[in-house]
Amino acid sequence: MVRVREMAETDIEAVSGLRVTGWQTAYAGVVPQPYLDAMTVEDDARQRRTWFTRSRGQVLDLVAVDEGANPVGWASLGRYRGEGERRPGELYALYVRPDVIGTGVGRRLLQEAHRHAVARRFDNMLLWVLRDNPRARRFYETAGYAADGAVQSDLYGEVELTEVRYRRAL
């Protein structure tokens, strides 16, 4: 059984571990391996510490914790960063420890993210997912999200990868 709560500054190292491990596991074979190999928990934590301090009140970070209060999942949400949308929220990130994938931790985090988005008066939630990440795409589709036709590309090392935008009414 997991419990979801707001992330505290003391969770930064654990959340960075979740994110780096999540990337290295989920994106192996999609994102160039040198890019993944260069990721470190220390670098991520340093950036996350700055981001956490600067974004208070604008971004909500949630952690799923196990019985021992150890973070096993993390989600981040806030106002949509793009333009042309009316009162949308955006799920910036959702990662769970690889050994708990499929146990409901991600689903629980997403439900809590939606609950907080409704409290923030967002009409809908948007998110970006790598086109070549079928597991994540299935996860979001099962949760009621649908690709809305918007795409963007990001550079990872020297490789350009396409992301697909998903949308869900709240």
Secondary structure, 3 states (H helix, E strand, C coil): CCEEEECCHHHHHHHHHHHHHHHHHHCECCECHHHHHCCCHHHHHHHHHHHHHHCCCCEEEEEEECCCCCEEEEEEEEECCCCCCCCEEEEEEEEECHHHCCCCHHHHHHHHHHHHHHHCCCCEEEEEEECCCHHHHHHHHHCCCEEEEEEEEEEECCEEEEEEEEEEEC
